[in-house]
Amino acid sequence: MKIIGIDPGLQATGYGIISVENNFELKCLAAGVIRPASKEMSLRVLEIHEKLLAILHEFIPDAMSVEDLFTVYEHPKTAVMMGHARGVIFLAGAQRGIPVTSYAPTEVKSALTRNGRAGKVQVKQMVLCMLHLPDTNLPDHTTDALSLAICHAMRTCHPLSGMVKSKG
C-alpha cells in the first residue's frame, strides 16, 4: 500500500509518500515541498493543484492523509486561507479516485509518539526512525507530511489497529 501525507499551506505544502509492506515495514518513496511562485491566490492554488496532480500521477497512492484544520485560530482568516489549500488538495484526491482522510495534529503526534502534545523535534525523530532515514535537514512541512502518512498507516494497516485491510 502507498500513502501520501500532505501538510497543506499556501506558501509551502509538504508531501511525503510511503509504502507499507506486509510486515508493516515502512519505506519513504518521496518527500518534498510545493512552493507556489505566484503571490496571486488563484494562481497559487492552481500551482498547488497541478503539482500535486503530477505527484499523484507519478506515484499512484492508495490513500491520502491531510492535516485537519485547528478548531481554534487566533486569527480566523488563517483558517479560511488554509481552507483554500485543503480544498484543492481534496479536489486532486477526488480527481484521482484516492480516498482522503483528515487527522488532527494531536492525533498524528499521539500515533507517532504516544504524546498528543509532542514537539516538532520529537515527531521528526520518530519519522526518521520509523522510515529508517538518516538525520537530514528535512523541512518541517515535509516531516509533518510524512508523519501524516505514517499515522494513516498505523490507523489502517498496522496488525494491532483492528482495521487491517487486505488487497485481494
Secondary structure by P-SEA (a helix, b strand, c coil): cbbbbbbccccbbbbbbbbbcccccccccbbbbbbbccccaaaaaaaaaaaaaaaaaaccccbbbbbccccccccaaaaaaaaaaaaaaaaaaaaabbbbbbbcaaaaaaaacccccccaaaaaaaaaaaaccccccccaaaaaaaaaaaaaaaaccccccccccccc
